[in-house]
Amino acid sequence: MFSYSSASFSDNGTCNKCSIFVALEARVSELEAEPPRVAPRSSPPAEPTQPGPQAGGVTIFPAQRHTR
């Protein structure tokens, strides 16, 4: 809720909420003006490894049909 108490205004008479939004808008503008920072890659990313039988993997066989 908005109030006109002295706590709602800074020493120069600016609304505290407004000054926060002005500062936030200024910072966003600064960030938008900067080129994006991308860390250089020293090597390509490693390929993911699949667990094999030695890692306790489970082998699934196709279902066998039983004939009578």
mmCIF file of the N, C-alpha and C atoms, coordinates in Angstrom:
data_MODEL
# 
_entry.id   MODEL 
# 
loop_
_atom_site.group_PDB 
_atom_site.id 
_atom_site.type_symbol 
_atom_site.label_atom_id 
_atom_site.label_alt_id 
_atom_site.label_comp_id 
_atom_site.label_asym_id 
_atom_site.label_entity_id 
_atom_site.label_seq_id 
_atom_site.pdbx_PDB_ins_code 
_atom_site.Cartn_x 
_atom_site.Cartn_y 
_atom_site.Cartn_z 
_atom_site.occupancy 
_atom_site.B_iso_or_equiv 
_atom_site.pdbx_formal_charge 
_atom_site.auth_seq_id 
_atom_site.auth_comp_id 
_atom_site.auth_asym_id 
_atom_site.auth_atom_id 
_atom_site.pdbx_PDB_model_num 
ATOM 1   N N  . MET A 1 1  ? 0.841  -1.172  0.000   1.00 0.00 ? 1  MET A N  1 
ATOM 2   C CA . MET A 1 1  ? 0.000  0.000   0.000   1.00 0.00 ? 1  MET A CA 1 
ATOM 3   C C  . MET A 1 1  ? 0.885  1.233   0.000   1.00 0.00 ? 1  MET A C  1 
ATOM 4   N N  . PHE A 1 2  ? 0.501  2.220   -0.751  1.00 0.00 ? 2  PHE A N  1 
ATOM 5   C CA . PHE A 1 2  ? 1.289  3.440   -0.879  1.00 0.00 ? 2  PHE A CA 1 
ATOM 6   C C  . PHE A 1 2  ? 1.003  4.363   0.296   1.00 0.00 ? 2  PHE A C  1 
ATOM 7   N N  . SER A 1 3  ? 2.052  4.966   0.794   1.00 0.00 ? 3  SER A N  1 
ATOM 8   C CA . SER A 1 3  ? 1.859  5.954   1.869   1.00 0.00 ? 3  SER A CA 1 
ATOM 9   C C  . SER A 1 3  ? 2.727  7.165   1.574   1.00 0.00 ? 3  SER A C  1 
ATOM 10  N N  . TYR A 1 4  ? 2.379  8.242   2.165   1.00 0.00 ? 4  TYR A N  1 
ATOM 11  C CA . TYR A 1 4  ? 3.138  9.490   1.983   1.00 0.00 ? 4  TYR A CA 1 
ATOM 12  C C  . TYR A 1 4  ? 4.076  9.742   3.157   1.00 0.00 ? 4  TYR A C  1 
ATOM 13  N N  . SER A 1 5  ? 4.408  8.710   3.928   1.00 0.00 ? 5  SER A N  1 
ATOM 14  C CA . SER A 1 5  ? 5.301  8.908   5.065   1.00 0.00 ? 5  SER A CA 1 
ATOM 15  C C  . SER A 1 5  ? 6.702  9.236   4.562   1.00 0.00 ? 5  SER A C  1 
ATOM 16  N N  . SER A 1 6  ? 7.501  9.791   5.433   1.00 0.00 ? 6  SER A N  1 
ATOM 17  C CA . SER A 1 6  ? 8.857  10.182  5.044   1.00 0.00 ? 6  SER A CA 1 
ATOM 18  C C  . SER A 1 6  ? 9.707  8.965   4.700   1.00 0.00 ? 6  SER A C  1 
ATOM 19  N N  . ALA A 1 7  ? 9.340  7.777   5.175   1.00 0.00 ? 7  ALA A N  1 
ATOM 20  C CA . ALA A 1 7  ? 10.102 6.567   4.881   1.00 0.00 ? 7  ALA A CA 1 
ATOM 21  C C  . ALA A 1 7  ? 9.925  6.141   3.424   1.00 0.00 ? 7  ALA A C  1 
ATOM 22  N N  . SER A 1 8  ? 8.878  6.628   2.749   1.00 0.00 ? 8  SER A N  1 
ATOM 23  C CA . SER A 1 8  ? 8.615  6.247   1.363   1.00 0.00 ? 8  SER A CA 1 
ATOM 24  C C  . SER A 1 8  ? 9.415  7.073   0.365   1.00 0.00 ? 8  SER A C  1 
ATOM 25  N N  . PHE A 1 9  ? 10.094 8.117   0.841   1.00 0.00 ? 9  PHE A N  1 
ATOM 26  C CA . PHE A 1 9  ? 10.824 9.008   -0.043  1.00 0.00 ? 9  PHE A CA 1 
ATOM 27  C C  . PHE A 1 9  ? 12.265 9.134   0.405   1.00 0.00 ? 9  PHE A C  1 
ATOM 28  N N  . SER A 1 10 ? 13.162 9.277   -0.560  1.00 0.00 ? 10 SER A N  1 
ATOM 29  C CA . SER A 1 10 ? 14.569 9.469   -0.229  1.00 0.00 ? 10 SER A CA 1 
ATOM 30  C C  . SER A 1 10 ? 14.816 10.927  0.137   1.00 0.00 ? 10 SER A C  1 
ATOM 31  N N  . ASP A 1 11 ? 16.057 11.237  0.457   1.00 0.00 ? 11 ASP A N  1 
ATOM 32  C CA . ASP A 1 11 ? 16.402 12.600  0.878   1.00 0.00 ? 11 ASP A CA 1 
ATOM 33  C C  . ASP A 1 11 ? 16.151 13.634  -0.222  1.00 0.00 ? 11 ASP A C  1 
ATOM 34  N N  . ASN A 1 12 ? 16.266 13.208  -1.489  1.00 0.00 ? 12 ASN A N  1 
ATOM 35  C CA . ASN A 1 12 ? 16.064 14.174  -2.565  1.00 0.00 ? 12 ASN A CA 1 
ATOM 36  C C  . ASN A 1 12 ? 14.604 14.251  -3.027  1.00 0.00 ? 12 ASN A C  1 
ATOM 37  N N  . GLY A 1 13 ? 13.685 13.554  -2.304  1.00 0.00 ? 13 GLY A N  1 
ATOM 38  C CA . GLY A 1 13 ? 12.265 13.649  -2.614  1.00 0.00 ? 13 GLY A CA 1 
ATOM 39  C C  . GLY A 1 13 ? 11.766 12.634  -3.617  1.00 0.00 ? 13 GLY A C  1 
ATOM 40  N N  . THR A 1 14 ? 12.620 11.697  -4.014  1.00 0.00 ? 14 THR A N  1 
ATOM 41  C CA . THR A 1 14 ? 12.223 10.673  -4.970  1.00 0.00 ? 14 THR A CA 1 
ATOM 42  C C  . THR A 1 14 ? 11.585 9.504   -4.229  1.00 0.00 ? 14 THR A C  1 
ATOM 43  N N  . CYS A 1 15 ? 10.535 8.962   -4.794  1.00 0.00 ? 15 CYS A N  1 
ATOM 44  C CA . CYS A 1 15 ? 9.873  7.793   -4.229  1.00 0.00 ? 15 CYS A CA 1 
ATOM 45  C C  . CYS A 1 15 ? 10.875 6.636   -4.211  1.00 0.00 ? 15 CYS A C  1 
ATOM 46  N N  . ASN A 1 16 ? 10.985 5.917   -3.088  1.00 0.00 ? 16 ASN A N  1 
ATOM 47  C CA . ASN A 1 16 ? 11.943 4.815   -2.971  1.00 0.00 ? 16 ASN A CA 1 
ATOM 48  C C  . ASN A 1 16 ? 11.675 3.712   -3.991  1.00 0.00 ? 16 ASN A C  1 
ATOM 49  N N  . LYS A 1 17 ? 10.412 3.366   -4.191  1.00 0.00 ? 17 LYS A N  1 
ATOM 50  C CA . LYS A 1 17 ? 10.083 2.321   -5.170  1.00 0.00 ? 17 LYS A CA 1 
ATOM 51  C C  . LYS A 1 17 ? 10.475 2.774   -6.568  1.00 0.00 ? 17 LYS A C  1 
ATOM 52  N N  . CYS A 1 18 ? 10.218 4.024   -6.890  1.00 0.00 ? 18 CYS A N  1 
ATOM 53  C CA . CYS A 1 18 ? 10.568 4.525   -8.222  1.00 0.00 ? 18 CYS A CA 1 
ATOM 54  C C  . CYS A 1 18 ? 12.075 4.508   -8.433  1.00 0.00 ? 18 CYS A C  1 
ATOM 55  N N  . SER A 1 19 ? 12.830 4.866   -7.420  1.00 0.00 ? 19 SER A N  1 
ATOM 56  C CA . SER A 1 19 ? 14.283 4.902   -7.580  1.00 0.00 ? 19 SER A CA 1 
ATOM 57  C C  . SER A 1 19 ? 14.833 3.490   -7.783  1.00 0.00 ? 19 SER A C  1 
ATOM 58  N N  . ILE A 1 20 ? 14.206 2.496   -7.167  1.00 0.00 ? 20 ILE A N  1 
ATOM 59  C CA . ILE A 1 20 ? 14.641 1.109   -7.373  1.00 0.00 ? 20 ILE A CA 1 
ATOM 60  C C  . ILE A 1 20 ? 14.375 0.696   -8.809  1.00 0.00 ? 20 ILE A C  1 
ATOM 61  N N  . PHE A 1 21 ? 13.204 1.026   -9.330  1.00 0.00 ? 21 PHE A N  1 
ATOM 62  C CA . PHE A 1 21 ? 12.880 0.674   -10.709 1.00 0.00 ? 21 PHE A CA 1 
ATOM 63  C C  . PHE A 1 21 ? 13.756 1.409   -11.715 1.00 0.00 ? 21 PHE A C  1 
ATOM 64  N N  . VAL A 1 22 ? 14.086 2.650   -11.431 1.00 0.00 ? 22 VAL A N  1 
ATOM 65  C CA . VAL A 1 22 ? 14.965 3.412   -12.326 1.00 0.00 ? 22 VAL A CA 1 
ATOM 66  C C  . VAL A 1 22 ? 16.349 2.783   -12.357 1.00 0.00 ? 22 VAL A C  1 
ATOM 67  N N  . ALA A 1 23 ? 16.864 2.389   -11.197 1.00 0.00 ? 23 ALA A N  1 
ATOM 68  C CA . ALA A 1 23 ? 18.179 1.751   -11.130 1.00 0.00 ? 23 ALA A CA 1 
ATOM 69  C C  . ALA A 1 23 ? 18.155 0.400   -11.840 1.00 0.00 ? 23 ALA A C  1 
ATOM 70  N N  . LEU A 1 24 ? 17.079 -0.348  -11.666 1.00 0.00 ? 24 LEU A N  1 
ATOM 71  C CA . LEU A 1 24 ? 16.953 -1.645  -12.322 1.00 0.00 ? 24 LEU A CA 1 
ATOM 72  C C  . LEU A 1 24 ? 16.898 -1.485  -13.841 1.00 0.00 ? 24 LEU A C  1 
ATOM 73  N N  . GLU A 1 25 ? 16.139 -0.539  -14.311 1.00 0.00 ? 25 GLU A N  1 
ATOM 74  C CA . GLU A 1 25 ? 16.034 -0.289  -15.748 1.00 0.00 ? 25 GLU A CA 1 
ATOM 75  C C  . GLU A 1 25 ? 17.384 0.132   -16.329 1.00 0.00 ? 25 GLU A C  1 
ATOM 76  N N  . ALA A 1 26 ? 18.134 0.942   -15.596 1.00 0.00 ? 26 ALA A N  1 
ATOM 77  C CA . ALA A 1 26 ? 19.452 1.376   -16.060 1.00 0.00 ? 26 ALA A CA 1 
ATOM 78  C C  . ALA A 1 26 ? 20.395 0.179   -16.168 1.00 0.00 ? 26 ALA A C  1 
ATOM 79  N N  . ARG A 1 27 ? 20.344 -0.717  -15.193 1.00 0.00 ? 27 ARG A N  1 
ATOM 80  C CA . ARG A 1 27 ? 21.226 -1.890  -15.218 1.00 0.00 ? 27 ARG A CA 1 
ATOM 81  C C  . ARG A 1 27 ? 20.847 -2.825  -16.361 1.00 0.00 ? 27 ARG A C  1 
ATOM 82  N N  . VAL A 1 28 ? 19.568 -3.017  -16.596 1.00 0.00 ? 28 VAL A N  1 
ATOM 83  C CA . VAL A 1 28 ? 19.128 -3.867  -17.705 1.00 0.00 ? 28 VAL A CA 1 
ATOM 84  C C  . VAL A 1 28 ? 19.607 -3.274  -19.030 1.00 0.00 ? 28 VAL A C  1 
ATOM 85  N N  . SER A 1 29 ? 19.519 -1.965  -19.164 1.00 0.00 ? 29 SER A N  1 
ATOM 86  C CA . SER A 1 29 ? 19.992 -1.320  -20.392 1.00 0.00 ? 29 SER A CA 1 
ATOM 87  C C  . SER A 1 29 ? 21.486 -1.534  -20.580 1.00 0.00 ? 29 SER A C  1 
ATOM 88  N N  . GLU A 1 30 ? 22.260 -1.470  -19.499 1.00 0.00 ? 30 GLU A N  1 
ATOM 89  C CA . GLU A 1 30 ? 23.700 -1.715  -19.578 1.00 0.00 ? 30 GLU A CA 1 
ATOM 90  C C  . GLU A 1 30 ? 23.981 -3.143  -20.039 1.00 0.00 ? 30 GLU A C  1 
ATOM 91  N N  . LEU A 1 31 ? 23.252 -4.092  -19.465 1.00 0.00 ? 31 LEU A N  1 
ATOM 92  C CA . LEU A 1 31 ? 23.466 -5.493  -19.821 1.00 0.00 ? 31 LEU A CA 1 
ATOM 93  C C  . LEU A 1 31 ? 23.072 -5.772  -21.264 1.00 0.00 ? 31 LEU A C  1 
ATOM 94  N N  . GLU A 1 32 ? 22.031 -5.145  -21.735 1.00 0.00 ? 32 GLU A N  1 
ATOM 95  C CA . GLU A 1 32 ? 21.605 -5.336  -23.118 1.00 0.00 ? 32 GLU A CA 1 
ATOM 96  C C  . GLU A 1 32 ? 22.613 -4.751  -24.106 1.00 0.00 ? 32 GLU A C  1 
ATOM 97  N N  . ALA A 1 33 ? 23.326 -3.710  -23.698 1.00 0.00 ? 33 ALA A N  1 
ATOM 98  C CA . ALA A 1 33 ? 24.293 -3.054  -24.572 1.00 0.00 ? 33 ALA A CA 1 
ATOM 99  C C  . ALA A 1 33 ? 25.600 -3.828  -24.665 1.00 0.00 ? 33 ALA A C  1 
ATOM 100 N N  . GLU A 1 34 ? 25.910 -4.649  -23.651 1.00 0.00 ? 34 GLU A N  1 
ATOM 101 C CA . GLU A 1 34 ? 27.156 -5.417  -23.649 1.00 0.00 ? 34 GLU A CA 1 
ATOM 102 C C  . GLU A 1 34 ? 27.037 -6.616  -24.574 1.00 0.00 ? 34 GLU A C  1 
ATOM 103 N N  . PRO A 1 35 ? 28.145 -6.955  -25.263 1.00 0.00 ? 35 PRO A N  1 
ATOM 104 C CA . PRO A 1 35 ? 28.110 -8.192  -26.060 1.00 0.00 ? 35 PRO A CA 1 
ATOM 105 C C  . PRO A 1 35 ? 28.063 -9.393  -25.116 1.00 0.00 ? 35 PRO A C  1 
ATOM 106 N N  . PRO A 1 36 ? 27.444 -10.481 -25.547 1.00 0.00 ? 36 PRO A N  1 
ATOM 107 C CA . PRO A 1 36 ? 27.368 -11.653 -24.666 1.00 0.00 ? 36 PRO A CA 1 
ATOM 108 C C  . PRO A 1 36 ? 28.746 -12.231 -24.402 1.00 0.00 ? 36 PRO A C  1 
ATOM 109 N N  . ARG A 1 37 ? 28.933 -12.689 -23.193 1.00 0.00 ? 37 ARG A N  1 
ATOM 110 C CA . ARG A 1 37 ? 30.206 -13.295 -22.814 1.00 0.00 ? 37 ARG A CA 1 
ATOM 111 C C  . ARG A 1 37 ? 30.090 -14.803 -22.972 1.00 0.00 ? 37 ARG A C  1 
ATOM 112 N N  . VAL A 1 38 ? 30.998 -15.357 -23.752 1.00 0.00 ? 38 VAL A N  1 
ATOM 113 C CA . VAL A 1 38 ? 31.019 -16.799 -23.968 1.00 0.00 ? 38 VAL A CA 1 
ATOM 114 C C  . VAL A 1 38 ? 32.409 -17.292 -23.627 1.00 0.00 ? 38 VAL A C  1 
ATOM 115 N N  . ALA A 1 39 ? 32.469 -18.289 -22.761 1.00 0.00 ? 39 ALA A N  1 
ATOM 116 C CA . ALA A 1 39 ? 33.764 -18.842 -22.376 1.00 0.00 ? 39 ALA A CA 1 
ATOM 117 C C  . ALA A 1 39 ? 34.325 -19.647 -23.540 1.00 0.00 ? 39 ALA A C  1 
ATOM 118 N N  . PRO A 1 40 ? 35.598 -19.433 -23.857 1.00 0.00 ? 40 PRO A N  1 
ATOM 119 C CA . PRO A 1 40 ? 36.189 -20.210 -24.958 1.00 0.00 ? 40 PRO A CA 1 
ATOM 120 C C  . PRO A 1 40 ? 36.333 -21.675 -24.558 1.00 0.00 ? 40 PRO A C  1 
ATOM 121 N N  . ARG A 1 41 ? 36.123 -22.555 -25.526 1.00 0.00 ? 41 ARG A N  1 
ATOM 122 C CA . ARG A 1 41 ? 36.262 -23.989 -25.266 1.00 0.00 ? 41 ARG A CA 1 
ATOM 123 C C  . ARG A 1 41 ? 37.693 -24.403 -25.567 1.00 0.00 ? 41 ARG A C  1 
ATOM 124 N N  . SER A 1 42 ? 38.282 -25.124 -24.648 1.00 0.00 ? 42 SER A N  1 
ATOM 125 C CA . SER A 1 42 ? 39.640 -25.588 -24.866 1.00 0.00 ? 42 SER A CA 1 
ATOM 126 C C  . SER A 1 42 ? 39.649 -26.922 -25.611 1.00 0.00 ? 42 SER A C  1 
ATOM 127 N N  . SER A 1 43 ? 38.586 -27.691 -25.472 1.00 0.00 ? 43 SER A N  1 
ATOM 128 C CA . SER A 1 43 ? 38.500 -28.968 -26.175 1.00 0.00 ? 43 SER A CA 1 
ATOM 129 C C  . SER A 1 43 ? 37.026 -29.288 -26.409 1.00 0.00 ? 43 SER A C  1 
ATOM 130 N N  . PRO A 1 44 ? 36.737 -30.138 -27.376 1.00 0.00 ? 44 PRO A N  1 
ATOM 131 C CA . PRO A 1 44 ? 35.338 -30.483 -27.625 1.00 0.00 ? 44 PRO A CA 1 
ATOM 132 C C  . PRO A 1 44 ? 34.767 -31.265 -26.444 1.00 0.00 ? 44 PRO A C  1 
ATOM 133 N N  . PRO A 1 45 ? 33.473 -31.215 -26.258 1.00 0.00 ? 45 PRO A N  1 
ATOM 134 C CA . PRO A 1 45 ? 32.880 -31.949 -25.131 1.00 0.00 ? 45 PRO A CA 1 
ATOM 135 C C  . PRO A 1 45 ? 33.068 -33.453 -25.312 1.00 0.00 ? 45 PRO A C  1 
ATOM 136 N N  . ALA A 1 46 ? 33.232 -34.122 -24.215 1.00 0.00 ? 46 ALA A N  1 
ATOM 137 C CA . ALA A 1 46 ? 33.437 -35.568 -24.255 1.00 0.00 ? 46 ALA A CA 1 
ATOM 138 C C  . ALA A 1 46 ? 32.134 -36.265 -24.622 1.00 0.00 ? 46 ALA A C  1 
ATOM 139 N N  . GLU A 1 47 ? 32.271 -37.345 -25.377 1.00 0.00 ? 47 GLU A N  1 
ATOM 140 C CA . GLU A 1 47 ? 31.103 -38.137 -25.744 1.00 0.00 ? 47 GLU A CA 1 
ATOM 141 C C  . GLU A 1 47 ? 30.622 -38.911 -24.529 1.00 0.00 ? 47 GLU A C  1 
ATOM 142 N N  . PRO A 1 48 ? 29.323 -39.020 -24.346 1.00 0.00 ? 48 PRO A N  1 
ATOM 143 C CA . PRO A 1 48 ? 28.826 -39.810 -23.209 1.00 0.00 ? 48 PRO A CA 1 
ATOM 144 C C  . PRO A 1 48 ? 29.145 -41.291 -23.415 1.00 0.00 ? 48 PRO A C  1 
ATOM 145 N N  . THR A 1 49 ? 29.431 -41.977 -22.347 1.00 0.00 ? 49 THR A N  1 
ATOM 146 C CA . THR A 1 49 ? 29.753 -43.396 -22.447 1.00 0.00 ? 49 THR A CA 1 
ATOM 147 C C  . THR A 1 49 ? 28.552 -44.220 -22.006 1.00 0.00 ? 49 THR A C  1 
ATOM 148 N N  . GLN A 1 50 ? 28.376 -45.342 -22.653 1.00 0.00 ? 50 GLN A N  1 
ATOM 149 C CA . GLN A 1 50 ? 27.304 -46.265 -22.302 1.00 0.00 ? 50 GLN A CA 1 
ATOM 150 C C  . GLN A 1 50 ? 27.881 -47.357 -21.407 1.00 0.00 ? 50 GLN A C  1 
ATOM 151 N N  . PRO A 1 51 ? 27.169 -47.711 -20.354 1.00 0.00 ? 51 PRO A N  1 
ATOM 152 C CA . PRO A 1 51 ? 27.680 -48.785 -19.494 1.00 0.00 ? 51 PRO A CA 1 
ATOM 153 C C  . PRO A 1 51 ? 27.632 -50.113 -20.243 1.00 0.00 ? 51 PRO A C  1 
ATOM 154 N N  . GLY A 1 52 ? 28.665 -50.894 -20.096 1.00 0.00 ? 52 GLY A N  1 
ATOM 155 C CA . GLY A 1 52 ? 28.735 -52.195 -20.751 1.00 0.00 ? 52 GLY A CA 1 
ATOM 156 C C  . GLY A 1 52 ? 28.523 -53.304 -19.736 1.00 0.00 ? 52 GLY A C  1 
ATOM 157 N N  . PRO A 1 53 ? 28.732 -54.548 -20.153 1.00 0.00 ? 53 PRO A N  1 
ATOM 158 C CA . PRO A 1 53 ? 28.549 -55.682 -19.235 1.00 0.00 ? 53 PRO A CA 1 
ATOM 159 C C  . PRO A 1 53 ? 29.460 -55.587 -18.015 1.00 0.00 ? 53 PRO A C  1 
ATOM 160 N N  . GLN A 1 54 ? 30.654 -55.030 -18.191 1.00 0.00 ? 54 GLN A N  1 
ATOM 161 C CA . GLN A 1 54 ? 31.564 -54.918 -17.052 1.00 0.00 ? 54 GLN A CA 1 
ATOM 162 C C  . GLN A 1 54 ? 31.061 -53.930 -16.011 1.00 0.00 ? 54 GLN A C  1 
ATOM 163 N N  . ALA A 1 55 ? 30.146 -53.039 -16.405 1.00 0.00 ? 55 ALA A N  1 
ATOM 164 C CA . ALA A 1 55 ? 29.614 -52.051 -15.465 1.00 0.00 ? 55 ALA A CA 1 
ATOM 165 C C  . ALA A 1 55 ? 28.316 -52.520 -14.835 1.00 0.00 ? 55 ALA A C  1 
ATOM 166 N N  . GLY A 1 56 ? 27.963 -53.785 -15.049 1.00 0.00 ? 56 GLY A N  1 
ATOM 167 C CA . GLY A 1 56 ? 26.736 -54.297 -14.452 1.00 0.00 ? 56 GLY A CA 1 
ATOM 168 C C  . GLY A 1 56 ? 25.511 -54.016 -15.296 1.00 0.00 ? 56 GLY A C  1 
ATOM 169 N N  . GLY A 1 57 ? 25.699 -53.763 -16.592 1.00 0.00 ? 57 GLY A N  1 
ATOM 170 C CA . GLY A 1 57 ? 24.563 -53.508 -17.470 1.00 0.00 ? 57 GLY A CA 1 
ATOM 171 C C  . GLY A 1 57 ? 23.726 -54.764 -17.652 1.00 0.00 ? 57 GLY A C  1 
ATOM 172 N N  . VAL A 1 58 ? 22.496 -54.593 -18.020 1.00 0.00 ? 58 VAL A N  1 
ATOM 173 C CA . VAL A 1 58 ? 21.583 -55.709 -18.220 1.00 0.00 ? 58 VAL A CA 1 
ATOM 174 C C  . VAL A 1 58 ? 21.351 -55.892 -19.710 1.00 0.00 ? 58 VAL A C  1 
ATOM 175 N N  . THR A 1 59 ? 21.507 -57.112 -20.199 1.00 0.00 ? 59 THR A N  1 
ATOM 176 C CA . THR A 1 59 ? 21.242 -57.415 -21.599 1.00 0.00 ? 59 THR A CA 1 
ATOM 177 C C  . THR A 1 59 ? 19.823 -57.935 -21.722 1.00 0.00 ? 59 THR A C  1 
ATOM 178 N N  . ILE A 1 60 ? 19.075 -57.388 -22.645 1.00 0.00 ? 60 ILE A N  1 
ATOM 179 C CA . ILE A 1 60 ? 17.684 -57.790 -22.838 1.00 0.00 ? 60 ILE A CA 1 
ATOM 180 C C  . ILE A 1 60 ? 17.604 -58.560 -24.144 1.00 0.00 ? 60 ILE A C  1 
ATOM 181 N N  . PHE A 1 61 ? 17.082 -59.780 -24.065 1.00 0.00 ? 61 PHE A N  1 
ATOM 182 C CA . PHE A 1 61 ? 16.934 -60.627 -25.236 1.00 0.00 ? 61 PHE A CA 1 
ATOM 183 C C  . PHE A 1 61 ? 15.502 -60.528 -25.747 1.00 0.00 ? 61 PHE A C  1 
ATOM 184 N N  . PRO A 1 62 ? 15.297 -60.709 -27.051 1.00 0.00 ? 62 PRO A N  1 
ATOM 185 C CA . PRO A 1 62 ? 13.935 -60.686 -27.566 1.00 0.00 ? 62 PRO A CA 1 
ATOM 186 C C  . PRO A 1 62 ? 13.119 -61.839 -26.990 1.00 0.00 ? 62 PRO A C  1 
ATOM 187 N N  . ALA A 1 63 ? 11.843 -61.624 -26.850 1.00 0.00 ? 63 ALA A N  1 
ATOM 188 C CA . ALA A 1 63 ? 10.961 -62.657 -26.291 1.00 0.00 ? 63 ALA A CA 1 
ATOM 189 C C  . ALA A 1 63 ? 10.937 -63.861 -27.218 1.00 0.00 ? 63 ALA A C  1 
ATOM 190 N N  . GLN A 1 64 ? 10.988 -65.040 -26.639 1.00 0.00 ? 64 GLN A N  1 
ATOM 191 C CA . GLN A 1 64 ? 10.948 -66.275 -27.415 1.00 0.00 ? 64 GLN A CA 1 
ATOM 192 C C  . GLN A 1 64 ? 9.512  -66.797 -27.433 1.00 0.00 ? 64 GLN A C  1 
ATOM 193 N N  . ARG A 1 65 ? 9.085  -67.265 -28.592 1.00 0.00 ? 65 ARG A N  1 
ATOM 194 C CA . ARG A 1 65 ? 7.745  -67.835 -28.696 1.00 0.00 ? 65 ARG A CA 1 
ATOM 195 C C  . ARG A 1 65 ? 7.820  -69.330 -28.395 1.00 0.00 ? 65 ARG A C  1 
ATOM 196 N N  . HIS A 1 66 ? 6.911  -69.765 -27.607 1.00 0.00 ? 66 HIS A N  1 
ATOM 197 C CA . HIS A 1 66 ? 6.839  -71.179 -27.275 1.00 0.00 ? 66 HIS A CA 1 
ATOM 198 C C  . HIS A 1 66 ? 5.792  -71.830 -28.187 1.00 0.00 ? 66 HIS A C  1 
ATOM 199 N N  . THR A 1 67 ? 6.164  -72.901 -28.813 1.00 0.00 ? 67 THR A N  1 
ATOM 200 C CA . THR A 1 67 ? 5.214  -73.625 -29.660 1.00 0.00 ? 67 THR A CA 1 
ATOM 201 C C  . THR A 1 67 ? 4.798  -74.907 -28.970 1.00 0.00 ? 67 THR A C  1 
ATOM 202 N N  . ARG A 1 68 ? 3.588  -75.332 -29.181 1.00 0.00 ? 68 ARG A N  1 
ATOM 203 C CA . ARG A 1 68 ? 3.099  -76.563 -28.556 1.00 0.00 ? 68 ARG A CA 1 
ATOM 204 C C  . ARG A 1 68 ? 3.004  -77.649 -29.548 1.00 0.00 ? 68 ARG A C  1 
# 
